[in-house]
Amino acid sequence: MTGRHATGGHERRAPAPERVLILGATSDIGRAVALEYARAGSDLELAGRRPEALEELAARIRAETGREARTLYFDAREMEGHDAFVAVLDPLPDGVVCLVGELGQPPHEVADAATVRNLLDTNFVGLATVLNALARRFERRGSGFIVGVSSVAGDRGRASNYIYGSAKAGLTAYLSGLRARLHPAGVHVLTVKPGFVRTRMTAGLRLPPLLTATPEEVARRIVRAQRAGREVIYHRRAWRPIMACIRALPEALFKRLRW
Ligand SMILES: NC(=O)c1ccc[n+]([C@@H]2O[C@H](COP(=O)([O-])OP(=O)(O)OC[C@H]3O[C@@H](n4cnc5c(N)ncnc54)[C@H](OP(=O)(O)O)[C@@H]3O)[C@@H](O)[C@H]2O)c1
């Protein structure tokens, strides 16, 4: 599962993993990722804060695909429990896809300490603690994959969501370092940077249709990229050059953009 497999322009894919842990399985993209893996032949460990929603998804997976689906309580902000959460995973899954995230309200005023802390913990700190615990077990085993769903918002801080964006920037940098750290152990790390996706998180926002993906489309791309050993993907693909241009804008101009 390490490295990118390319043959004559075609990506070679590793077989579907036997068992995948989904953190944030109640997210719209997470549900679609779980179903995509189950249809490919994987069993699932579905982790999140809402047991009923997880059970509903597990039942759907069993009914539609015949695969095994187990549910686990997980809260990204309860960090002192993360080592124990990972220690009891038996069998240890082949890999993890982490979709936990919270955009927060658009700042009508500069956010207070509790709001800042919550957004940084949910989008970065609590993900680094749980993924590090998984990384240690994968490293010892000498195999595994870690897929982190970051965001284009982490490529440059914007006025409208800079706390979320800075947490995503931290997550992107964390995944980059983790990839280098785990590469010698044969553990693959994939960073996913979606642009706009039509989900609960973006409900009510006006999104440009050509740059806006469905959760199912993102899920197919994530599973394909993981199985092909890709390292960093943007979805939709047009976001890669768009973000290169946005990163290149001079600060004197960028600070005047109200977005
Ligand atoms: N939608 C977009 O346009 C977009 C763009 C770029 C990146 N992303 C990223 O894609 C990922 C999935 O988002 P989505 O669009 O599918 O949104 P979503 O449906 O709102 O999903 C957010 C997920 O995060 C979970 N979560 C929030 N706080 C948590 C906590 N403290 N502990 C555990 N789980 C927690 C939510 O759990 P509950 O169900 O319990 O609330 C939910 O499963 C996120 O990381 C998001 O930042 C989305």
Ligand as a Chemical Component Dictionary entry (heavy atoms), coordinates in Angstrom:
data_LIG
# 
_chem_comp.id                   LIG 
_chem_comp.type                 NON-POLYMER 
_chem_comp.pdbx_formal_charge   0 
_chem_comp.three_letter_code    LIG 
# 
loop_
_chem_comp_atom.comp_id 
_chem_comp_atom.atom_id 
_chem_comp_atom.alt_atom_id 
_chem_comp_atom.type_symbol 
_chem_comp_atom.charge 
_chem_comp_atom.model_Cartn_x 
_chem_comp_atom.model_Cartn_y 
_chem_comp_atom.model_Cartn_z 
_chem_comp_atom.pdbx_ordinal 
LIG N1  N1  N 0  -18.318 19.995 3.178  1  
LIG C1  C1  C 0  -17.276 20.665 2.684  2  
LIG O1  O1  O 0  -17.433 21.563 1.814  3  
LIG C2  C2  C 0  -15.869 20.302 3.135  4  
LIG C3  C3  C 0  -14.799 20.926 2.480  5  
LIG C4  C4  C 0  -13.503 20.636 2.884  6  
LIG C5  C5  C 0  -13.278 19.719 3.895  7  
LIG N2  N2  N 1  -14.347 19.139 4.517  8  
LIG C6  C6  C 0  -14.060 18.198 5.613  9  
LIG O2  O2  O 0  -14.672 16.948 5.366  10 
LIG C7  C7  C 0  -14.901 16.281 6.627  11 
LIG C8  C8  C 0  -16.328 15.755 6.662  12 
LIG O3  O3  O 0  -17.216 16.860 6.657  13 
LIG P1  P1  P 0  -18.701 16.875 6.037  14 
LIG O4  O4  O 0  -18.717 17.927 4.995  15 
LIG O5  O5  O -1 -19.128 15.472 5.704  16 
LIG O6  O6  O 0  -19.495 17.505 7.260  17 
LIG P2  P2  P 0  -20.434 16.918 8.410  18 
LIG O7  O7  O 0  -21.481 16.051 7.821  19 
LIG O8  O8  O 0  -20.836 18.124 9.188  20 
LIG O9  O9  O 0  -19.444 16.002 9.277  21 
LIG C9  C9  C 0  -18.685 16.448 10.356 22 
LIG C10 C10 C 0  -18.339 15.226 11.182 23 
LIG O10 O10 O 0  -17.468 15.582 12.242 24 
LIG C11 C11 C 0  -17.983 14.982 13.432 25 
LIG N3  N3  N 0  -17.537 15.680 14.625 26 
LIG C12 C12 C 0  -17.602 17.001 14.916 27 
LIG N4  N4  N 0  -17.077 17.219 16.130 28 
LIG C13 C13 C 0  -16.693 16.011 16.625 29 
LIG C14 C14 C 0  -16.087 15.571 17.828 30 
LIG N5  N5  N 0  -15.763 16.431 18.815 31 
LIG N6  N6  N 0  -15.812 14.248 17.976 32 
LIG C15 C15 C 0  -16.138 13.363 17.016 33 
LIG N7  N7  N 0  -16.738 13.711 15.854 34 
LIG C16 C16 C 0  -17.007 15.023 15.675 35 
LIG C17 C17 C 0  -19.485 15.078 13.255 36 
LIG O11 O11 O 0  -20.131 14.223 14.213 37 
LIG P3  P3  P 0  -21.693 14.384 14.590 38 
LIG O12 O12 O 0  -22.437 13.692 13.487 39 
LIG O13 O13 O 0  -21.793 13.725 15.913 40 
LIG O14 O14 O 0  -21.987 15.869 14.627 41 
LIG C18 C18 C 0  -19.578 14.579 11.812 42 
LIG O15 O15 O 0  -19.442 13.172 11.776 43 
LIG C19 C19 C 0  -14.594 17.344 7.705  44 
LIG O16 O16 O 0  -13.310 17.117 8.233  45 
LIG C20 C20 C 0  -14.616 18.647 6.948  46 
LIG O17 O17 O 0  -13.822 19.642 7.578  47 
LIG C21 C21 C 0  -15.646 19.385 4.155  48 
# 
loop_
_chem_comp_bond.comp_id 
_chem_comp_bond.atom_id_1 
_chem_comp_bond.atom_id_2 
_chem_comp_bond.value_order 
_chem_comp_bond.pdbx_ordinal 
LIG N1  C1  SING 1  
LIG C1  O1  DOUB 2  
LIG C1  C2  SING 3  
LIG C2  C3  SING 4  
LIG C2  C21 DOUB 5  
LIG C3  C4  DOUB 6  
LIG C4  C5  SING 7  
LIG C5  N2  DOUB 8  
LIG N2  C6  SING 9  
LIG N2  C21 SING 10 
LIG C6  O2  SING 11 
LIG C6  C20 SING 12 
LIG O2  C7  SING 13 
LIG C7  C8  SING 14 
LIG C7  C19 SING 15 
LIG C8  O3  SING 16 
LIG O3  P1  SING 17 
LIG P1  O4  DOUB 18 
LIG P1  O5  SING 19 
LIG P1  O6  SING 20 
LIG O6  P2  SING 21 
LIG P2  O7  DOUB 22 
LIG P2  O8  SING 23 
LIG P2  O9  SING 24 
LIG O9  C9  SING 25 
LIG C9  C10 SING 26 
LIG C10 O10 SING 27 
LIG C10 C18 SING 28 
LIG O10 C11 SING 29 
LIG C11 N3  SING 30 
LIG C11 C17 SING 31 
LIG N3  C12 SING 32 
LIG N3  C16 SING 33 
LIG C12 N4  DOUB 34 
LIG N4  C13 SING 35 
LIG C13 C14 SING 36 
LIG C13 C16 DOUB 37 
LIG C14 N5  SING 38 
LIG C14 N6  DOUB 39 
LIG N6  C15 SING 40 
LIG C15 N7  DOUB 41 
LIG N7  C16 SING 42 
LIG C17 O11 SING 43 
LIG C17 C18 SING 44 
LIG O11 P3  SING 45 
LIG P3  O12 DOUB 46 
LIG P3  O13 SING 47 
LIG P3  O14 SING 48 
LIG C18 O15 SING 49 
LIG C19 O16 SING 50 
LIG C19 C20 SING 51 
LIG C20 O17 SING 52 
# 
